[in-house]
Amino acid sequence: MSNTGAIDYDSKIPNNVQLSADRALQRALEKWLPQYLEWWQTMGPHGFQDLEVYLRTAISVDPEGWAKFGYVKMPEYRWGILLAPQEEGRTIPFGKFKGLPVWQEVPGEFRATLRRLIVIQADTEPASVEQQRFLGRTAPSLYDMRNLFQVNVEEGRHLWAMVYLLHKYFGRDGREEADALLKRHSGDPDSPRILGAFNEETPDWLSFFMFTCFTDRDGKYQLEALSQSGFDPLSRTCRFMLTEEGHHMFVGRTGIERIVRRTCEVMQAHKLDANDIEAVRTHGVIDLQNIQKKINFHIGVTEDLYGAEVSTNSANAYHAGVKGRFRETAIDDDHQLHNATYPVLKYRDGAFVTVAEPALNALNARLCDDYLNDCRQILATWNKIIKAAGINYELTLPHRAFLRRIGEFANLHVSTQGEVLSHEQWQARQDDWLPSDADLKYLLSLMVESKPEPGRFANWISPPRAGINGQPIEFEYVKIH
């Protein structure tokens, strides 16, 4: 494998893994390519395949200056197989093989574990494209439309990265898994995506921003843990994916920030009280309560992506050196977790209590904690905007047990404040914490189909502070006219 950051763009499949030297693999992937393009045309952004979009395309995998910008039609985007440069002398940073050279081939005893981890990660990539395929029609601006399409094409490239691993390292099983990735579809009752959050609908732009802010942020933590892997090709794949994932989270975080800012501007101008939801809505902006309810929903379903708080599967993967912790090498311990414990929240005898679990078994809980700490910092920045506008309202994260379907709290009905409820109480009060039919109807009423003009933004969102790649905000980011 090449150690360079340069990408071969003369090949049918752009890559920096010397694909041309492996003719059998190249033929297999070239056979998969038309299936992928058919999936993209049928399940990708609906109605926008022929438009020129101002997209960035990777031209190297070096940390600096790795991308170029220009107009591209999405079906002609140069998807490819891009791995971060190989680190000479890299050793396994954790688990029972700590300190030994990393693996360049799949160890037979961990084959099933690695394949499952790769398939689950791979399945999320096309799923989000499918969830977002109709959003272009109601884009609040050309700037936002372009960002949506940039996220979409990069999720497609992330799928390619994982499919390469399946084809190269897992033989017939890997090829069959790669084919299945194009046959499952988000929300399909017969063949859904593997993880629940990726079967939810994304019918409006607030949902899209929540998804890219919070659910793609899960991707950051999962990819970072996988980037620590002793299986070096997986580590290198995830390390480069993380460079692209940052933009997806930026789109979500700043998108919600711009919605909050616009709502506060209107409330301040008209001296509106945060609790007077109908008055806020008469001005065509998104009330802070609706934003809070969407936060509650997306945090709840995203927490489930971490799996059960106490898990032997995660313990086995760590012990084997397959999947580490977030920023594993920066943690000051033995990286084998001998006799270590970690505090895990549980519900016991009618109360929430913290239990010291063996750290090896509590890896999912720890990774979710890291994620939630990150989310709290983001909410703090949005709350500064609200406070600066003189509005008495604070956005918060829901209780750890809220809306959970997996793990310690799967069988509980819990309010955002941590009150355990009966089924009947939950049914009666859930609209207090989750978007009601009326909330969703209002949101959809703001999602107007139109052809955005350069520099024009929907009433419910503020313009960004800066354009993309040094371009002005009123740049023609999508040639739509």
PyMOL commands that set and color helices and strands:
alter all, ss='L'
color gray80, all
select helices_A, chain A and resi 19-21+23-43+74-76+108-131+135-138+142-169+171-180+196-199+205-227+232-269+277-281+288-306+312-319+328-330+363-388+423-432+437-446
alter helices_A, ss='H'
color red, helices_A
select strands_A, chain A and resi 52-58+67-73+341-348+351-358+413-414+420-421+478-479
alter strands_A, ss='S'
color yellow, strands_A
deselect
rebuild
show_as cartoon
